[in-house]
Amino acid sequence: MLNKILDLLSFSKAPKQGTKSFKAPEVAVAQEPLTRHIVLAGQAVRYTVVRCKRRSIGMLVDVDGLRVRAPKRVSLLDIEEALQARAEWIIEQIARWALLRDTVANAFVPGGSFLLRGQRVKLQVTYSLFASLTQTEKLWQICFAPEVIADEAAVARVVCLQLQALAEQELLPRCEALLREVGKTAHVVLNDPKTQWGSCVRRRAGVYEIRLSWRLMQVSPALAYYVIAHEVAHIFEMNHSPRFWAVVAQLDPHYKRHRKLISPYSPLLGARY
């Protein structure tokens, strides 16, 4: 991994007669979400409404904005009254997602800042006779050789490779230690998925593979540990049943809070540089 970083710094047919024809079964077409706008706490908010089989109105704020899931019997007036009742929470969540999107957009560029273990780190790019990468708690300084074109793509490659190296040093041993603690074994690898922080796959009876996103290095150690505990728990229960969550609770007593806190960091998974 170090060598890679230094290298970057330095350089249809008709049916036959008599054949029976079958009519394809009709498939229910999913209803398109309804897009609307509302003013919450003095701020204009765009949201979508999805009608579904449920008893109450559900709200979700993520990278795509505010989404509302509601029963067909509930009127739009009822939905907007429910939104007004939770206006403060909705505006707060929208602001958190907007801040994280800005962090992702300006992450691996000269003069920008990125997340490392949940804290912002400033990124400084310079030129020097000798290529190097200097890291402190608040600043990473990348020195490129004079002949290298240090564009944004080159800077991003260096930072990503170094984050992957840190993930190998910190995340993999932490997962392996937890596996030993619970008396289980699994092949643990790093990957770069677009939608999941981690996954656990059963290859065959008694043989498991745990995959962790190297981008877990960008969230706090407590949130990264929650993901590790979640995937290790799948070795006991390959589902999300109450028994599975009981195992997670034993491994991470604060998992409910951690599960909620890691959600706004999802844009990091979809970031491509």
N, C-alpha and C positions, 0 to 999 in steps of 0.2 A: 504493500500500500504506500509506504514512504517513497519507494522508487517511482511509483506512478505520479505522486504529487511533485516530486522534484523534476520529473520529465516535463510536466506541464509548466512548471515555473521556468525551466530552462528552454524548453521548446514544445308444341303438343300434337300427338297422333289421334285420328278419329277412331272410335270403338268399332270392333269387328261386328259384322251382321250377326244378330242372334245373341249378342252379349248383353247381359243385364246391365242397366245403368243404375247407379246409386246416387241419390241426392245427398250432398254433403250436409251434415247437421248444422243448424243455424248456431252461430256463435254470438254470444252477447257482446255488444260493443261497449267498451268502457266509456263512461261519460267524461267529456273533457272538463278539466278544472275551470271554474269561473273566476275570472280576474276582476278585482274590484279595488277601490281606493277609499280610504277613510282617514280622518284627522284624529290622531291620538296625542293628547297632551300638547296640542299646538303643532304637531309634526305630521305631514302628509305621509301616509304609509300605504304601499301597494301590497295586496295580499291575494291569495288564491283560495277558493273554496272547493273542496272535494266532497261530494255526497257519498256516503257509505253506510254500511250496517253497523251502527254503534248507538249507544243509548244517550251519550252526552256529546258536547262540543269539545273537540280537542284542538290544541294550538301547538305549533312547532315553529321555531325560528332557527334557521340554519343558513348555509352559504347561499341558498336560493331565495332567502327572504322569509316572510311570514306565510305559513300555510295553515288552513283551518279545515278540519275534518268534522263533518256534522251529519246527523241523520236527515233523511229526506223531509221528514215532517217539520223540521225546525226552519222557521222563516229567516230571511236575511236580516230583518229587524232584530230578531233574537240573537243572531250571530254578532251583529254590531254592538248590541248591548253587552254581550259577553266580552267583546274586545275592549270596550270602554272600561269595563270593570277591571281589566288586567293591563291597562294602558301603560302604567309605569314599568311593569315587568317587560312588556313587549319592546318598548323604546330602549330599555337597558340592554336587552339581548341583541337588538339590531345594532346598537352602538358597539357592542363587544365584537360582533362579527365584522363590522366595517373596519374596526381597528386592526383585527387580525388579517383581513384582506390586504390592508395597506402594508402591514408588516411583511406579508408574503410577497407582495408586488415589489417592494424595495429591499428585499432580503440580501441576495448575493450580488450586490452591485457596489462599486467603489463609493465610499462615503455613506453607504446604507447601513442598516443594522439587521441582524437576524437573531433568532431565538436559539439559545443553548441552555439546556437544563431549566427551561422556563424563564430565563433572564435574557435581556437584550444585550447583544455584543456588537460593538461598532466594528466596521470593516474598513480598513485603510490599505490602499494599494500604492506601492512605490516601486522604483527601479533601483537596482544595485548590481554591482559587479558580481556578487554571489547571491544566487537565489536562496530564499529562506522563507519560513513561515513562523512568525513569533506569536505566541498566544498568551494572553493574560485573561483575567476574569471579565474585564470589560472591553478588551480590544484585541482584535486579530489583525496583525500587520503582515501582508503578503508582499514580498520583494521579488519582482520578476527580473530576469536577466535583460539587459538592454535590447537584445535582438528579438525578444518575444513581444508580440502584440497582445497587451493585456486588456482585451475587450471583455464585455460582461460575460460572455460564454466561457472564456478562459478562467475568469475569477470564480464563476459558479462551479466549474469542474473541480477546482482546487478545494473550495469549501466543502462541497459534497463528499469528495474523497476523504477529507479529514474527518468529517462527521461520521462517515462509515467506519473509519479506523477507530474512532472513539467508541462507537457502538459495539464493535468487536471486543474492545477492552472492557467495557462496562456492562452492556446489556446481556451478552451471551453468558458471561460468568455468573451474573445475578440469576438468570433463568436456570442455569445448571445447578446452582447452589440450592434453589428452591426445589428442584426435582429431587435432589439428594435428600433434602429435608423431609419430603413426603414419601420417600422410598420408591420413586418412579424413575424411568429413563425415557429419553426422547432425543431425537436428532434435532438440534436447534440451529437454525440458519437465519440470516438476515435477508430481507427482500425490500422491494420498493413498490408496494401496491398503491392503487389510486383511491381505494375506498375503505380499507381495513387496516387497523393498527397491528393486528396479529391474527393468526389462525392456527388451528391444530388439526392435523390430518392423521387418520388412522390408516397406515399402509397395509397392515394385516394384523392378525390377532396379536396383541401385545407389543406392536411396533408402531410408534408415533413419530410425527415430525411437527415441531413447533416453528412457525415462521413469524418473525418480528420485523416490523418496519424499522429501518435504521433512523427514520425521522422521529422515533421516540426519544432520541437524544435531544430533541428540541423542546420537549415538554419537561415539567419538573420530575425529579426522580420518583416522587410519590405516585404520580400519574402513570409513569412508565412501569412502575411495579404493579399497579392495578392491572394493566394489560397483561403482564407476565403471569400474574396470579390467575387471571381469567383463562388464559390459554392452558396453563397447567391443570386447572380445574376440569377442563374438557377431557383430560385423560381418565378422570373418574366418571364423568357424565358427558356424553357427546350430544348435548342438547342444552336448552335453556330452561329446564324445568325447575321447580322449587328446590329439588335436591341438588341441582347444579349450583344455584345461588347460595345454598347453605354451605357448600364446599368453598365457594369464593369468599364467603363471610369469614370462614375459619382462616383463610390465607391472608385476607385483607379486611379487617373489621370495619374500615371506613370506605368500603367499596362503593356504597351508594353515592357518597359525596364525590369520590374520585370519578365515578362513571359520569356524573353530571358535569364536572369541571373539565373533563377532557373533550367533551363534545364540541366546544367552540374552536378547537384547534384542528378540526377536520380539513380546513382548506390547505393545511400543510401537506396532506396526503396527495392532493391533486396538483400540487405545484410542480411544474416541469421547467427546467432551466437550460 
